[in-house]
Amino acid sequence: MNKTLWLFVGCFLLPVILAITVLKLDLRPSSTTNNGNFLQHEVWLPVQQDDKLWTIVLNLPSGCVSACEIQKSNAQNLHVALGKNRSKVSIVMVGAGELAIEQSVQEKLTPASFYLVNKQGLVVLEYLYKPDPEANRLVLKGLLKDMKKLLNYARSQ
């Protein structure tokens, strides 16, 4: 009986001790598997799509000209690149004659950047615009990778 009690206590305490050690010594992994950046503040957008799992939002504020035009064409390319997942993802452009959102909300978003928004309207990841075409292509490639991971995860549930 005494052995069983110690085994039970050990099975409880060992994970707790290991977790405290990892936190105290800051041994958490520094890298993540996502390519986008998590937002520092919570942003909700009114882009709820009942039949779509995710929404890719392009921020087009007034005053954004050349970068926004480049990103508009990239949005069309993204739509094609989604392939068979095109029916599960919608691409929405907000601001500047597109879908109107509150000015205070749009000011929280970076101009000419893509945002990954879940079904409820919460902005999850941000993909910043890069002026260098090759760097911007890599950002968009990362967005597609993240989108495919999320859709595969949603399929497994």
N, C-alpha and C positions, 0 to 999 in steps of 0.2 A: 504494500500500500504506500509506503514511504517513497519508493522508487517512482511509482506512478505520479505521485504528487509533485515530486521534483521535475519529472519529465514535463508535466503540464505547465508548471511555473516557468521552466526553461524555454518551452515553446512560445510562451507569451512574452517573456522578458527579452529574449534574444533579438527579435525584430524591433522592439522598442529601443533597445540599446544601439543597434545598428542605425536606426533612423536618426536618433539624437546625434550620434557620431558623424554621420554624413552632413547633417545640418550645421553642427558646431565647427567642423573642419572645412566647411564650404566645398564639399566634394561633388556637388551637383554638376551634371553635364553642362558645358557652356554652349554647345551647339544644339540646334533644333532641326527637325526634318522639313520644316516649312520654308519656302523661299520668300514669302511676303513678310511684312513687318506687322506685329500686333500694334493696335492703336493704344495710346497711353490713356485715352479717355473714351467713355462709352458714347457711341453715336448711333442713333436710330434713323433710318430712312424709310419713307412711305412707299416702298417698292415691293409690296407683298404680292407674290405671284402664287395663286392657289395650286396650279399644276406644275410649277417649277420647284426644284429642290434648292437651287442657288441662283443668285443674281450677281452678275458682274456689272458694276456701276463705273461709268467714266464721268469724272467731274469736269464740267465745261463752264467755268464762271465767265461772266462778261469781262472783256478785256484780254482774254487769253486767245491768241490768234494762231501763230505758227505751230506751237507745240500742240495745241488742241486739234488742229487740222491733221497733224501727223497721227495723233492718237485716235482720231475718228477712223482713219483708214486702218489703223492697227486693230480697232474694235471689229471692223468688218472681217479682217483676216482671222481674228480670234474666233469669230462665229463659224467660219469655215473650218478652222483647225480643231474645233471641238468634235467634229465628225459625228459619230453615232450618239454622243452625249448632248448634241445640240438641242434635243427635245427636253432635256432635264435642266437646262441652264438658259436664263434670259440675259441679254445684254441691254442695259439701260443707260442713257446719257442724261445727266441732270444739269440744269442751268442753261443759259444762253439759247433760249428758244426751244429747248427740249423739255423734259419733265421738270416742273417747277417744284422747288423745295424751299423751306424757310431760309432766309438769308443768314441767320445765326448758325444754322446747321451747316450750310455750305461753306461758311468761313472756317469751320473746323477741319475741312477737307483740303488737301493740297491740289492746286490747279493741275489739270492734265494728267492726273493719276487715276489708276484703276483701283477699285475697292471690291472685295469679295463680301457679299451680304447674304446672310442666311435667310431661311424662309420667313422668319418673323420680322425681318427688317434690321437686324443688328449687324453693323459693320464689323467684320471679323479681322480681315487682313488688308493691308495697304501695299500697293505696288507703285512706287514713285516713278515719275517720268525721268528718263535720263536723256540729255541732249545728244549724246553720242549714239548713233544708230545701232552699233553693235552691242553696246551696253543695254540699250532699250530692248533689243531683241532678246537678250538673255533674261531680262526682267519678265517679258511676256512669256518666254519659255518656262520660267519658274511658276508663273501664274497657271499655265496649263498643267504643269506637274501637280501643283497643289489641288487644282480642280479635279483631276483624275483620281487623286488619293481620296479626296472627300466623297466623290461619287462612288468609289469602290467601297468605302466605309459605310455609306448609306445603304448600299445594296446588301451588305452583309448583316444588317440589322433586321 
